Amino acid sequence: MDERLDSNKQTNPFQSPAVTGSAAAIATTDSETTPTQSRFETIGRVAVQWEKLRLAYNAVLLIEVMILTTGFRQLFHAPDLVVQYAGACLAANLCFCAGPLVDGYLSWFRIRSPVITGFLFAAGTLISIWLALALTFTIEMSTF
């Protein structure tokens, strides 16, 4: 029975060849990360962290605008308001990109701290809250 299994066993033609000798030494050298690669990995982690923070950022601004405009019922009765608020949401998310950009540059120069990330997020969110408040009043006053 075992002989029949061995005779039917086929090799994968797309399988990589086994690494031996000096090729094995080169493979282990290539797998080590350089300082530049390490920095890029750090910036990648920063970007992922900021994308998680974007959810909180958008939730805060959404709640603020909903409170200021007394809910979506009023918003959906005026389609032009929906377009104006959609443009404001896009602008707010573009402004959000300043946080990961600054944090990424600081990480590149090896200045990395959760305190810095928290400060950048809090300061940016507070500025956005103020801008959303001003924009909401401007849009609402233009409808009267």
Secondary structure, DSSP 8 states (H G I E B T S, - for coil): -HHHHHHH----TT------THHHHHHHHHHS--HHHHHHHHHHHHHHHHHHHHHHHHHHHHHHHHHHTTSHHHHHT-HHHHHHHHHHHHHHHHHHTHHHHHHHHHHHTT---HHHHHHHHHHHHHHHHHHHHHHHHHHHHHT-
